[in-house]
Amino acid sequence: MRPTFIIIGAAKSGTTALHRYLGSHPEVFVSTPKELNFFLEDGNWGRGPEWYEHQFAASRHARARGESSPLYTSFPHQPGVPGRMASVVPEAKLIYVVRHPVDRMLSHYLHRRLHSGERRNVEVVLRSEPQYRASSSYAMQIERYLERFRRDQILIVTSESLRANRSTVLRRVFEHVGVDPGWSGEDLEKEYHVTARDRRGRRFLPPVDRFPGRRLAVMAVPRSIRKPVARLYARMSVRRVRPEQAQISAAVREELEGWFRDDVAKLRGYMQPPFDGWGIA
């Protein structure tokens, strides 16, 4: 069994939420884990189509089945993805979730601080690392897919509309992947803000109770300072990020938005109205 649809991105634009909403539909099967990264040359491509098919083995009775890998729209950092995808699932329906390009970059930066130990100033990073800009250049990414897939195979929705007009957007998504568009369930009322949840903290040192000889080590610490030491370790063992770490000046935001003016203008041609171009173009 191979997927009938794929959420191709964009990173930090609501792909996790859409994956879960699709997975709640009784006619849809979604992969676990969400991100199979099969079509990445440095991902799971080397495992072959049989491995990919196995990820959907339990979807036998589903009308639609799919996965969600945001790195599929990370050209040029991840080249060749549309060609590999077209060679394996040429008729798959693709879904592209896009977000205000600068807001996406800022969320991406916080993700890197949390997971990759990024510590440089946000304005320096966004100006100096081209991958942030490339992943927010949505029309440029789409054009790579249009070389391999028909236009009617690609549905583009905005993260903002998925949050504000969820029932309308999901109806379009369900129709696009070929399942009952009128279905509604309690799970569709849930909010999924993965980045916000991650900001609360992620452990990067192992819990102290995993250390061999923990009891002897604890006994060696004077009783009077055991609690302060325990609190200090707890603070050190969790890496947190704060929204203010991704704050940029109004001048820098205007500069960054200027980067995307032409790309957003092109994106308008691929979007269903209404689409205001986030006020950029």
Rosetta silent file (secondary structure, phi, psi, omega in degrees, C-alpha in Angstrom):
SEQUENCE: MRPTFIIIGAAKSGTTALHRYLGSHPEVFVSTPKELNFFLEDGNWGRGPEWYEHQFAASRHARARGESSPLYTSFPHQPGVPGRMASVVPEAKLIYVVRHPVDRMLSHYLHRRLHSGERRNVEVVLRSEPQYRASSSYAMQIERYLERFRRDQILIVTSESLRANRSTVLRRVFEHVGVDPGWSGEDLEKEYHVTARDRRGRRFLPPVDRFPGRRLAVMAVPRSIRKPVARLYARMSVRRVRPEQAQISAAVREELEGWFRDDVAKLRGYMQPPFDGWGIA
SCORE:     score description
SCORE:     0.000 S_00000001
   1 L     0.000  131.679  177.533    0.000    0.000    0.000 S_00000001
   2 L  -117.006  158.614 -176.415    1.305    3.424   -0.945 S_00000001
   3 L   -67.318  149.624  174.814    0.007    6.813    0.180 S_00000001
   4 L  -100.791  -13.388  175.064   -2.748    8.547   -1.744 S_00000001
   5 E  -147.114  156.362  178.469   -1.883   11.960   -0.295 S_00000001
   6 E  -141.947  129.288  170.267    1.150   13.709    1.181 S_00000001
   7 E   -85.569  115.401 -170.700    1.389   16.902    3.221 S_00000001
   8 E   -96.978    2.624  179.836    4.570   18.413    1.771 S_00000001
   9 E   140.599 -164.140   -2.347    5.054   21.340    4.177 S_00000001
  10 L   -90.508  158.138  179.232    5.792   24.006    5.019 S_00000001
  11 L   -58.290  139.004  177.684    7.771   23.519    8.232 S_00000001
  12 L    62.037   35.932 -179.951    6.294   25.338   11.254 S_00000001
  13 L  -124.684    8.277  178.340    3.075   26.106    9.380 S_00000001
  14 L   105.773   18.933  179.997    0.573   23.744   10.981 S_00000001
  15 H   -66.927  -33.864  178.767    1.393   20.423    9.336 S_00000001
  16 H   -65.334  -43.378  178.655    1.127   18.581   12.653 S_00000001
  17 H   -61.665  -46.768 -178.746   -2.351   19.962   13.272 S_00000001
  18 H   -65.044  -38.460  176.448   -3.530   19.053    9.770 S_00000001
  19 H   -57.160  -43.035 -178.998   -2.005   15.576   10.085 S_00000001
  20 H   -71.871  -39.259  177.709   -4.029   15.027   13.250 S_00000001
  21 H   -63.160  -43.133  177.522   -7.242   16.421   11.804 S_00000001
  22 H   -63.644  -41.561 -179.376   -6.912   14.132    8.798 S_00000001
  23 H   -64.684  -20.869  179.268   -6.098   11.196   11.059 S_00000001
  24 H   -80.997  -15.012  179.600   -9.316   11.732   12.990 S_00000001
  25 L   -71.950  131.659 -175.405  -11.427   11.193    9.858 S_00000001
  26 L   -65.141  -16.204 -179.383  -12.808    7.624    9.859 S_00000001
  27 L  -100.395    6.677 -174.117  -11.940    7.134    6.175 S_00000001
  28 E  -120.207  140.358  171.677   -8.333    8.302    6.499 S_00000001
  29 E  -117.207  130.369  175.600   -5.158    6.571    7.648 S_00000001
  30 E  -119.846  150.100 -174.552   -2.108    8.647    8.544 S_00000001
  31 L   -71.085  152.442  169.751    1.376    7.358    9.216 S_00000001
  32 L  -129.937  114.856    5.251    3.000    6.985   12.607 S_00000001
  33 L   -72.197  167.104  179.935    5.415    8.656   12.871 S_00000001
  34 L   -61.609  -47.388 -172.766    4.029   11.646   11.030 S_00000001
  35 L   -98.511  100.129  179.905    7.281   12.498    9.200 S_00000001
  36 L   -83.562  -24.861  176.413    8.527    9.547    7.179 S_00000001
  37 L    50.399   35.372 -175.953   11.022   11.661    5.195 S_00000001
  38 L   -69.030  -36.847 -173.022   11.128    8.910    2.608 S_00000001
  39 L   -87.635   10.357  174.476   11.799   11.133   -0.400 S_00000001
  40 L   -90.573  131.310 -179.392   14.838   12.806    1.158 S_00000001
  41 L   -60.898  -36.137  178.040   18.121   11.492   -0.201 S_00000001
  42 L   -96.965   15.577  175.775   19.651   11.775    3.282 S_00000001
  43 L  -103.906 -118.789 -175.923   16.430   10.508    4.877 S_00000001
  44 L  -106.248   11.778 -179.065   14.799    7.124    4.273 S_00000001
  45 H   -56.409  -37.472 -177.885   15.054    6.972    0.481 S_00000001
  46 H   -66.188  -14.949  179.860   17.741    4.307    0.715 S_00000001
  47 H   -76.988  -17.473  174.679   15.355    1.921    2.467 S_00000001
  48 H    88.526  162.899 -178.010   13.412    1.449   -0.746 S_00000001
  49 H   -59.148  -31.486 -179.013    9.717    1.405   -1.740 S_00000001
  50 H   -62.887  -41.118  177.080    9.021   -1.766    0.230 S_00000001
  51 H   -62.254  -43.255 -178.994    9.894    0.003    3.477 S_00000001
  52 H   -62.616  -45.893  179.164    7.668    2.924    2.496 S_00000001
  53 H   -60.561  -36.059 -178.803    4.751    0.667    1.646 S_00000001
  54 H   -61.906  -28.529 -179.317    5.106   -1.108    4.983 S_00000001
  55 L   -66.658  -14.915 -178.993    4.361    2.177    6.792 S_00000001
  56 L  -116.953   17.046 -176.244    0.834    1.976    5.362 S_00000001
  57 H   -61.018  -30.772 -177.597    0.261   -1.739    5.798 S_00000001
  58 H   -84.677    5.579 -174.596   -2.447   -1.146    8.396 S_00000001
  59 H   -95.432   20.924 -169.234   -4.423    1.149    6.084 S_00000001
  60 L   -52.803  -36.536 -175.237   -6.138   -1.664    4.199 S_00000001
  61 L  -101.922    6.626 -179.491   -9.686   -0.363    4.713 S_00000001
  62 L   -83.965  144.114  175.602   -8.966    3.364    4.439 S_00000001
  63 L   -78.986  -27.130  179.215  -10.142    5.349    1.422 S_00000001
  64 E  -139.793  143.864  179.735   -7.180    7.714    1.794 S_00000001
  65 E  -143.589  143.920 -176.613   -3.791    7.282    3.425 S_00000001
  66 E  -164.214  177.935  178.768   -0.925    9.656    3.798 S_00000001
  67 E  -137.520  172.237 -176.170    2.065   11.108    5.593 S_00000001
  68 E  -140.859  107.507 -178.936    3.347   14.601    6.418 S_00000001
  69 L  -128.042   98.118 -176.548    7.000   15.557    5.955 S_00000001
  70 H   -59.085  -24.565 -179.651    7.628   19.333    5.950 S_00000001
  71 H   -70.189   -5.392  176.758   11.186   18.898    4.662 S_00000001
  72 H   -68.592  -14.567  175.395    9.721   17.931    1.291 S_00000001
  73 H  -119.139   55.137  178.872    9.545   21.679    0.553 S_00000001
  74 L  -122.843   32.726  174.230   13.079   22.570    1.630 S_00000001
  75 L   -66.140  141.069    3.954   14.695   23.077   -1.780 S_00000001
  76 L   -91.024    1.782  178.975   17.600   23.651   -2.370 S_00000001
  77 L   -61.108  -35.550  177.549   18.667   22.193    0.989 S_00000001
  78 L  -122.439   87.196 -177.497   16.781   19.031    0.044 S_00000001
  79 L   -81.172  159.169  170.143   16.974   18.714   -3.755 S_00000001
  80 L    81.134    3.378 -175.079   15.272   16.177   -5.993 S_00000001
  81 H   -64.585  -49.344 -178.669   12.240   15.488   -3.796 S_00000001
  82 H   -57.484  -38.428  179.548    9.485   16.085   -6.408 S_00000001
  83 H   -64.792  -44.534  178.521   11.210   13.775   -8.902 S_00000001
  84 H   -63.509  -42.409 -178.570   11.562   10.941   -6.408 S_00000001
  85 H   -62.740  -45.589 -178.977    7.988   11.415   -5.259 S_00000001
  86 H   -64.182  -27.559  179.821    6.614   11.368   -8.805 S_00000001
  87 H   -74.468  -20.577 -176.287    8.522    8.141   -9.510 S_00000001
  88 H  -107.585  -43.206 -177.080    6.798    6.355   -6.609 S_00000001
  89 L  -132.466   67.570 -174.016    3.368    8.005   -6.181 S_00000001
  90 L   -63.467  -22.101 -177.841    2.694    9.934   -9.414 S_00000001
  91 L  -103.789    8.350 -178.236   -1.042   10.264   -8.729 S_00000001
  92 L   -64.269  146.285  172.570   -0.808   11.308   -5.074 S_00000001
  93 E   -87.148  132.673 -178.095   -2.721   14.375   -3.916 S_00000001
  94 E  -109.221  142.945  178.197   -0.393   16.934   -2.334 S_00000001
  95 E  -126.852  128.191 -177.623   -1.271   19.426    0.389 S_00000001
  96 E  -121.243  115.828  178.209    0.884   22.453    1.095 S_00000001
  97 E   -98.852  121.884 -177.894    0.233   24.463    4.273 S_00000001
  98 E  -117.705  159.593 -174.335    1.753   27.937    4.099 S_00000001
  99 L  -142.815  159.419  175.447    2.062   30.685    6.687 S_00000001
 100 L   -42.917  122.086 -169.988    3.099   34.323    6.800 S_00000001
 101 H   -60.136  -34.940  179.746    6.680   33.853    5.578 S_00000001
 102 H   -75.229  -40.816  177.517    8.361   35.943    8.271 S_00000001
 103 H   -61.188  -37.403  177.945    6.302   34.402   11.086 S_00000001
 104 H   -63.853  -42.110  178.830    7.257   30.982    9.770 S_00000001
 105 H   -60.863  -42.259 -178.838   10.935   31.935    9.848 S_00000001
 106 H   -66.326  -40.543  177.222   10.673   33.123   13.448 S_00000001
 107 H   -65.997  -37.968  177.019    8.957   29.911   14.544 S_00000001
 108 H   -62.053  -41.622  178.821   11.613   27.927   12.681 S_00000001
 109 H   -61.940  -44.522  178.437   14.295   29.859   14.544 S_00000001
 110 H   -63.128  -37.751  177.105   12.726   29.025   17.929 S_00000001
 111 H   -60.806  -42.007  179.398   12.548   25.380   16.878 S_00000001
 112 H   -68.033  -35.557  176.258   16.268   25.454   16.102 S_00000001
 113 H   -62.855  -39.620 -176.346   17.029   27.053   19.471 S_00000001
 114 H   -75.048  -42.753 -170.438   15.102   24.295   21.206 S_00000001
 115 H  -101.731  -23.787 -174.469   16.290   21.296   19.227 S_00000001
 116 H  -118.557    4.630  176.811   19.636   22.283   17.729 S_00000001
 117 L    72.217   21.556  177.768   21.149   24.526   20.370 S_00000001
 118 L   -60.604  131.796 -178.972   21.044   27.665   18.202 S_00000001
 119 L  -130.858   -1.554 -179.735   22.223   30.613   20.282 S_00000001
 120 L   -73.882  160.195  179.067   22.981   33.345   17.764 S_00000001
 121 L   -60.048  138.611 -174.463   20.894   36.492   17.527 S_00000001
 122 H   -60.204  -41.017 -178.015   17.682   35.950   15.573 S_00000001
 123 H   -66.840  -37.337  177.285   18.239   38.865   13.197 S_00000001
 124 H   -63.727  -45.493 -176.353   21.749   37.668   12.386 S_00000001
 125 H   -64.687  -48.939 -176.159   20.558   34.127   11.726 S_00000001
 126 H   -64.323  -31.433  178.792   17.606   35.007    9.495 S_00000001
 127 H   -79.661  -24.880 -170.590   19.741   37.317    7.382 S_00000001
 128 H  -103.431  -20.169 -177.510   22.686   34.937    7.059 S_00000001
 129 L  -106.599  108.021 -173.661   21.162   31.466    6.586 S_00000001
 130 H   -64.223  -19.916 -177.060   19.440   31.132    3.188 S_00000001
 131 H   -66.222  -31.686  176.652   17.452   28.042    4.156 S_00000001
 132 H   -60.030  -46.716 -178.939   15.100   30.109    6.309 S_00000001
 133 H   -66.690  -42.984 -177.510   14.260   32.266    3.307 S_00000001
 134 H   -61.063  -41.830 -177.723   14.019   29.325    0.910 S_00000001
 135 H   -70.644  -15.816  175.754   11.534   27.435    3.099 S_00000001
 136 L  -100.816    0.947  177.590    9.303   30.531    3.169 S_00000001
 137 L   -90.972   79.623 -167.274    9.519   31.057   -0.607 S_00000001
 138 H   -67.769  -41.955  179.216    6.349   29.122   -1.253 S_00000001
 139 H   -62.938  -39.874  178.302    5.839   29.845   -4.958 S_00000001
 140 H   -60.472  -42.060  178.986    9.426   28.811   -5.639 S_00000001
 141 H   -66.644  -42.226 -178.932    8.839   25.504   -3.853 S_00000001
 142 H   -61.707  -40.151 -177.033    5.540   24.876   -5.649 S_00000001
 143 H   -59.956  -30.207  176.331    7.111   25.434   -9.051 S_00000001
 144 H   -65.745  -36.937  179.900    9.430   22.461   -8.426 S_00000001
 145 H   -74.780  -33.612 -179.399    6.393   20.234   -7.913 S_00000001
 146 H   -68.956  -13.007  172.820    4.559   21.584  -10.956 S_00000001
 147 L   -74.334  -16.934 -174.599    7.374   20.210  -13.074 S_00000001
 148 L  -124.210  -22.551 -175.877    6.280   16.713  -11.981 S_00000001
 149 L  -124.993  151.998  175.899    2.653   16.949  -10.843 S_00000001
 150 L   -69.099  153.007  179.489   -0.535   18.383  -12.323 S_00000001
 151 H   -60.709  -36.214 -177.063   -1.810   21.606  -10.807 S_00000001
 152 H   -73.633   -5.191  175.751   -5.046   19.934   -9.687 S_00000001
 153 H   -85.439  -12.076 -173.746   -3.026   17.502   -7.557 S_00000001
 154 E  -112.595  119.899  174.040   -1.776   20.293   -5.294 S_00000001
 155 E  -107.179  129.492  179.326   -3.979   21.993   -2.708 S_00000001
 156 E  -114.485  127.240  176.641   -2.538   25.026   -0.932 S_00000001
 157 E  -130.245  155.556  178.893   -4.056   26.279    2.317 S_00000001
 158 E   -96.630  147.685  175.779   -2.841   28.864    4.778 S_00000001
 159 H   -60.212  -37.653 -178.489   -2.065   28.160    8.397 S_00000001
 160 H   -65.007  -40.658  179.446   -4.030   31.256    9.342 S_00000001
 161 H   -72.625  -32.125  177.405   -7.203   30.037    7.610 S_00000001
 162 H   -62.562  -32.888  179.057   -6.818   26.565    9.110 S_00000001
 163 H   -81.471  -41.892 -172.918   -6.970   28.195   12.524 S_00000001
 164 H   -86.671  -31.508 -176.880   -9.647   30.810   11.840 S_00000001
 165 L  -132.200   55.651 -169.372  -11.946   28.926    9.413 S_00000001
 166 H   -58.395  -46.159 -175.171  -11.141   25.325   10.210 S_00000001
 167 H   -62.293  -39.765  179.536  -14.382   23.680    9.095 S_00000001
 168 H   -66.761  -45.429 -178.935  -14.274   25.364    5.682 S_00000001
 169 H   -65.256  -44.912 -178.531  -10.611   24.543    5.110 S_00000001
 170 H   -65.719  -31.979  175.468  -10.950   20.937    6.264 S_00000001
 171 H   -60.163  -42.922  177.593  -13.912   20.438    3.975 S_00000001
 172 H   -65.037  -40.849 -179.626  -11.662   21.415    1.062 S_00000001
 173 H   -65.177  -47.240 -179.712   -8.885   19.151    2.349 S_00000001
 174 H   -60.883  -41.463  178.695  -11.190   16.145    2.808 S_00000001
 175 H   -64.705  -39.763 -178.655  -12.625   16.641   -0.657 S_00000001
 176 H   -62.744  -38.816 -177.482   -9.140   16.938   -2.126 S_00000001
 177 H   -88.670   -4.234  172.286   -7.989   13.597   -0.672 S_00000001
 178 L    90.667   30.829  176.051  -11.214   11.847   -1.667 S_00000001
 179 L  -122.709  172.283 -176.931  -13.109   11.272    1.577 S_00000001
 180 L   -54.823  110.924 -176.795  -16.447   12.489    2.918 S_00000001
 181 L   -74.558  -16.654 -177.386  -16.023   16.283    3.047 S_00000001
 182 L   -89.618   -1.807 -177.921  -19.015   16.751    5.321 S_00000001
 183 L   -66.513  141.858  177.327  -17.673   14.627    8.172 S_00000001
 184 L  -143.064  138.695  179.578  -17.220   16.414   11.479 S_00000001
 185 L  -141.481  168.810 -177.822  -15.927   15.141   14.800 S_00000001
 186 H   -60.842  -33.357 -177.777  -14.921   16.411   18.220 S_00000001
 187 H   -62.473  -23.374 -179.146  -11.214   16.208   17.350 S_00000001
 188 H   -72.371  -12.382  177.961  -11.696   18.939   14.764 S_00000001
 189 H   -87.975  -10.070 -175.579  -12.385   21.386   17.596 S_00000001
 190 L   -77.860  148.748  174.942   -8.984   20.819   19.193 S_00000001
 191 L  -103.297  132.927  178.323   -6.136   23.283   18.881 S_00000001
 192 L  -121.025  107.169  177.984   -2.674   21.905   18.211 S_00000001
 193 L  -120.419   82.429 -172.573    0.161   24.352   18.791 S_00000001
 194 H   -63.908  -42.360 -178.505    3.210   22.109   18.906 S_00000001
 195 H   -62.220  -42.776  179.963    5.774   24.888   18.897 S_00000001
 196 H   -61.950  -39.211  179.271    4.065   26.621   21.804 S_00000001
 197 H   -68.166  -40.691 -179.920    4.041   23.381   23.792 S_00000001
 198 H   -62.465  -31.777 -176.823    7.693   22.684   23.019 S_00000001
 199 L   -61.922  -22.136 -179.166    8.668   26.132   24.295 S_00000001
 200 L   -65.112  -24.252  176.466    7.752   25.043   27.806 S_00000001
 201 L   144.749  143.495  176.954   10.862   22.916   27.881 S_00000001
 202 E  -135.652  127.490 -177.512   12.606   19.887   26.479 S_00000001
 203 E   -69.346  130.165  174.993   14.896   17.685   28.511 S_00000001
 204 L  -123.335   -1.531  167.612   18.431   17.432   27.164 S_00000001
 205 L  -116.335  145.454 -177.566   20.087   15.828   30.208 S_00000001
 206 L   -69.209  148.897  174.353   18.872   12.410   31.420 S_00000001
 207 L   -54.935  143.649 -174.520   16.787   12.210   34.614 S_00000001
 208 H   -61.547  -28.312 -177.862   19.038   11.698   37.609 S_00000001
 209 H   -72.553   -1.488  175.399   17.350    8.412   38.508 S_00000001
 210 H   -88.175  -12.633 -177.531   18.849    6.851   35.352 S_00000001
 211 L   -75.035  132.481  172.625   22.396    7.163   36.672 S_00000001
 212 L   -60.653  142.759  178.790   23.964    3.986   38.107 S_00000001
 213 L    71.832   23.317 -177.536   24.751    4.441   41.786 S_00000001
 214 H   -57.074  -43.763 -176.629   22.209    7.230   42.149 S_00000001
 215 H   -61.927  -43.122  179.605   21.445    6.406   45.770 S_00000001
 216 H   -64.643  -38.312  179.680   25.100    6.492   46.801 S_00000001
 217 H   -64.935  -41.940  179.592   25.574    9.799   44.987 S_00000001
 218 H   -63.771  -41.681 -178.632   22.569   11.316   46.729 S_00000001
 219 H   -64.928  -25.509 -179.116   23.785   10.132   50.129 S_00000001
 220 H   -76.034  -15.848  179.110   27.136   11.825   49.468 S_00000001
 221 L   -86.554  128.373  179.056   25.424   15.215   49.176 S_00000001
 222 L   -54.347  137.519 -175.673   24.920   16.906   52.570 S_00000001
 223 H   -54.931  -34.292 -174.718   21.273   16.759   53.571 S_00000001
 224 H   -66.359  -21.964 -177.769   21.112   20.536   54.013 S_00000001
 225 H  -118.326   10.734 -178.560   21.741   21.218   50.322 S_00000001
 226 H   -62.344  -44.700 -178.387   20.066   18.240   48.653 S_00000001
 227 H   -65.651  -46.017  176.733   16.927   20.156   47.702 S_00000001
 228 H   -59.927  -38.834  178.668   18.766   23.179   46.234 S_00000001
 229 H   -64.921  -41.315  179.365   21.016   20.836   44.231 S_00000001
 230 H   -63.129  -41.313  178.960   18.000   18.917   42.952 S_00000001
 231 H   -65.881  -39.354  178.961   16.293   22.146   41.858 S_00000001
 232 H   -62.961  -44.607  179.785   19.441   23.329   40.097 S_00000001
 233 H   -62.477  -39.867 -179.492   19.774   20.045   38.178 S_00000001
 234 H   -61.961  -40.838  178.932   16.119   20.229   37.162 S_00000001
 235 H   -68.107  -39.199 -178.470   16.644   23.719   35.718 S_00000001
 236 H   -71.055  -27.752 -172.454   19.836   22.680   33.938 S_00000001
 237 L   -84.905   -4.417 -179.699   18.331   19.533   32.454 S_00000001
 238 E  -120.835  124.056  176.170   15.564   21.292   30.541 S_00000001
 239 E   -91.560  127.913  179.784   16.234   23.567   27.595 S_00000001
 240 L  -121.543  154.131  171.779   13.569   26.239   27.153 S_00000001
 241 L  -124.928  151.644 -178.922   12.909   28.875   24.557 S_00000001
 242 L  -122.810  143.770 -178.591   10.980   32.102   25.032 S_00000001
 243 H   -54.187  -35.002 -178.179    9.018   34.048   22.389 S_00000001
 244 H   -64.720  -17.660  177.092   11.068   37.173   23.075 S_00000001
 245 H   -70.089  -14.423  179.089   14.143   35.337   21.764 S_00000001
 246 H  -111.440   21.009  178.073   12.568   35.599   18.310 S_00000001
 247 L   -79.274  137.803  176.995   11.659   39.283   18.467 S_00000001
 248 L  -128.797  157.629 -178.978   12.852   41.448   15.601 S_00000001
 249 L   -72.809  161.141  178.211   12.658   45.177   15.030 S_00000001
 250 H   -60.719  -36.417 -179.554   10.004   46.729   12.806 S_00000001
 251 H   -66.233  -41.556  179.304   12.725   47.719   10.353 S_00000001
 252 H   -68.882  -39.761  177.609   14.045   44.159   10.072 S_00000001
 253 H   -60.206  -43.053  178.543   10.510   42.754    9.655 S_00000001
 254 H   -62.789  -40.281  177.715    9.909   45.213    6.822 S_00000001
 255 H   -62.155  -46.661 -178.277   13.214   44.182    5.254 S_00000001
 256 H   -65.876  -41.713  177.812   12.375   40.484    5.483 S_00000001
 257 H   -60.319  -34.935  177.389    8.873   40.978    4.100 S_00000001
 258 H   -61.326  -31.116  177.288   10.457   42.750    1.167 S_00000001
 259 H   -57.411  -34.542 -169.035   12.367   39.572    0.363 S_00000001
 260 L  -100.621    2.906 -173.772    9.067   37.767   -0.273 S_00000001
 261 H   -58.428  -48.259 -178.998    7.096   40.399   -2.185 S_00000001
 262 H   -68.278  -39.474 -178.841    7.662   38.856   -5.617 S_00000001
 263 H   -65.602  -41.854  179.303    7.235   35.292   -4.366 S_00000001
 264 H   -66.688  -35.676  176.187    3.929   36.101   -2.635 S_00000001
 265 H   -60.549  -41.070  175.960    2.714   37.844   -5.785 S_00000001
 266 H   -66.729  -38.656 -178.695    3.370   34.586   -7.682 S_00000001
 267 H   -60.023  -34.110  179.110    1.716   32.593   -4.917 S_00000001
 268 H   -52.986  -35.450 -178.678   -1.532   34.514   -5.478 S_00000001
 269 L   -68.907  -16.318 -179.774   -1.831   32.768   -8.820 S_00000001
 270 L  -102.896   -6.967 -173.202   -1.923   29.382   -7.111 S_00000001
 271 L   -99.931  150.202  170.780   -4.314   30.297   -4.288 S_00000001
 272 L   -83.095  141.443  176.399   -8.081   30.262   -4.121 S_00000001
 273 L   -70.828  154.814   -0.634   -9.616   33.601   -3.102 S_00000001
 274 L   -86.149  139.886  174.825   -9.785   35.232   -0.709 S_00000001
 275 L  -143.834  115.168 -173.162   -6.046   35.513   -0.154 S_00000001
 276 L   -92.052    3.519  179.677   -4.611   38.864    0.902 S_00000001
 277 H    65.997   24.099 -179.956   -0.949   37.877    0.593 S_00000001
 278 H    56.043   21.667 -179.168   -0.531   38.564    4.317 S_00000001
 279 H    77.091    7.645 -177.361   -0.390   42.248    3.386 S_00000001
 280 L   -89.729  -41.281 -178.891    2.975   41.707    1.692 S_00000001
 281 L  -145.781    0.000    0.000    1.868   41.736   -1.949 S_00000001
